[in-house]
């Protein structure tokens, strides 16, 4: 069995988050969706659990950070091309997200990113094949 990854992120408004990520082309597993959480499908073995803050807090004894003020995690996704990186950033901004820096061109790797409506940073990269 392949290892799966489940990234858990707190959100203020679950419906807003679902609408935002739907506009970016992501789908959701309805089996793991209710009024407090949803399972966003990123890849065959990659999932993001979007949890309302109260539900997220129930999984940890530590305070939940405000991603608008602090960075706890950087989620990075690969894209098939530079154009795909730029297209997803544009879609994110159009859907209510924002950018947090300028595109980075390192020759072999191109990256840019966005913040979702809750302030979580999503980096996008395209790496040239060797």
C-alpha positions as CSV (number, residue, x, y, z in Angstrom):
1,X,0.0,0.0,0.0
2,X,1.3,3.5,-0.9
3,X,1.7,6.0,1.8
4,X,-1.0,8.7,1.8
5,X,-0.6,12.2,3.1
6,X,-3.4,14.2,4.8
7,X,-2.7,17.8,5.4
8,X,-5.1,19.3,7.9
9,X,-5.8,23.1,7.7
10,X,-8.2,25.2,9.9
11,X,-10.7,27.4,8.0
12,X,-13.0,30.1,9.1
13,X,-15.8,29.4,6.6
14,X,-15.9,25.9,5.2
15,X,-18.3,26.7,2.4
16,X,-16.1,29.6,1.3
17,X,-13.1,27.3,1.3
18,X,-14.9,24.7,-0.8
19,X,-16.0,27.3,-3.3
20,X,-12.5,28.7,-3.5
21,X,-10.7,25.4,-4.1
22,X,-13.5,24.2,-6.5
23,X,-12.7,27.2,-8.7
24,X,-9.0,26.0,-8.7
25,X,-10.1,22.7,-10.1
26,X,-10.0,20.5,-6.9
27,X,-12.6,17.9,-6.0
28,X,-13.8,16.7,-2.7
29,X,-14.5,13.3,-1.2
30,X,-18.1,13.5,0.0
31,X,-17.6,10.4,2.2
32,X,-15.4,12.6,4.5
33,X,-17.5,15.8,4.3
34,X,-19.9,17.3,6.7
35,X,-20.7,20.7,8.2
36,X,-17.3,20.8,10.0
37,X,-14.9,19.2,7.5
38,X,-14.2,18.2,4.0
39,X,-11.6,16.1,2.3
40,X,-10.1,17.9,-0.7
41,X,-8.5,15.5,-3.3
42,X,-5.1,16.8,-4.5
43,X,-3.7,13.6,-6.0
44,X,-4.0,9.8,-5.9
45,X,-2.5,9.8,-2.4
46,X,-2.6,13.4,-1.4
47,X,-5.5,15.0,0.5
48,X,-6.2,18.2,2.4
49,X,-8.6,18.1,5.3
50,X,-10.3,21.5,5.6
51,X,-11.7,21.8,9.1
52,X,-13.6,24.6,10.7
53,X,-11.4,26.0,13.5
54,X,-13.3,24.4,16.3
55,X,-13.0,21.0,14.8
56,X,-9.4,21.5,14.0
57,X,-8.8,22.6,17.6
58,X,-10.2,19.3,18.9
59,X,-7.2,17.5,17.4
60,X,-4.5,19.5,19.2
61,X,-3.9,20.7,22.8
62,X,-1.9,23.7,21.3
63,X,-3.5,27.0,20.2
64,X,-4.4,27.2,16.6
65,X,-2.4,29.9,14.8
66,X,-3.9,32.6,12.7
67,X,-2.5,32.0,9.2
68,X,-3.2,35.6,8.4
69,X,-0.6,36.6,11.0
70,X,1.8,33.6,11.3
71,X,3.1,30.9,9.0
72,X,2.9,27.3,10.4
73,X,3.2,25.4,7.1
74,X,3.9,26.0,3.4
75,X,2.1,23.7,1.2
76,X,3.9,23.2,-2.2
77,X,2.3,21.5,-5.2
78,X,4.0,20.8,-8.5
79,X,2.5,21.8,-11.8
80,X,3.1,20.5,-15.3
81,X,4.4,23.8,-16.7
82,X,5.2,27.4,-15.9
83,X,1.9,28.4,-17.6
84,X,0.1,26.0,-15.3
85,X,1.7,27.7,-12.2
86,X,0.7,31.1,-13.5
87,X,-2.8,30.0,-14.4
88,X,-3.5,28.6,-10.9
89,X,-2.2,31.8,-9.2
90,X,-4.5,33.8,-11.5
91,X,-7.4,31.5,-10.7
92,X,-6.7,31.8,-7.0
93,X,-6.6,35.6,-7.1
94,X,-9.8,35.7,-9.1
95,X,-11.5,33.3,-6.6
96,X,-10.6,35.6,-3.6
97,X,-7.1,34.6,-2.8
98,X,-4.0,36.8,-2.9
99,X,-0.3,36.6,-3.9
100,X,2.3,37.0,-1.3
101,X,5.5,37.4,-3.4
102,X,6.7,37.7,-7.0
103,X,7.3,34.7,-9.2
104,X,10.7,33.1,-8.7
105,X,12.7,31.9,-11.7
106,X,15.7,29.7,-10.9
107,X,16.2,28.4,-14.4
108,X,15.7,24.7,-13.6
109,X,12.7,25.6,-11.4
110,X,9.9,28.2,-11.6
111,X,7.7,29.0,-8.7
112,X,4.9,31.3,-7.6
113,X,2.1,31.0,-5.1
114,X,-0.9,32.3,-3.4
115,X,-2.6,32.7,-0.1
116,X,-6.1,31.2,0.3
117,X,-8.8,33.2,2.0
118,X,-7.7,31.9,5.4
119,X,-4.1,33.0,4.8
120,X,-2.6,29.6,4.2
121,X,0.3,29.8,1.7
122,X,0.2,27.5,-1.3
123,X,3.4,27.4,-3.3
124,X,3.4,26.1,-6.9
125,X,6.5,24.9,-8.7
126,X,7.4,23.6,-12.1
127,X,10.7,21.8,-12.3
128,X,12.4,20.9,-15.6
129,X,13.1,17.2,-16.1
130,X,16.8,16.3,-15.9
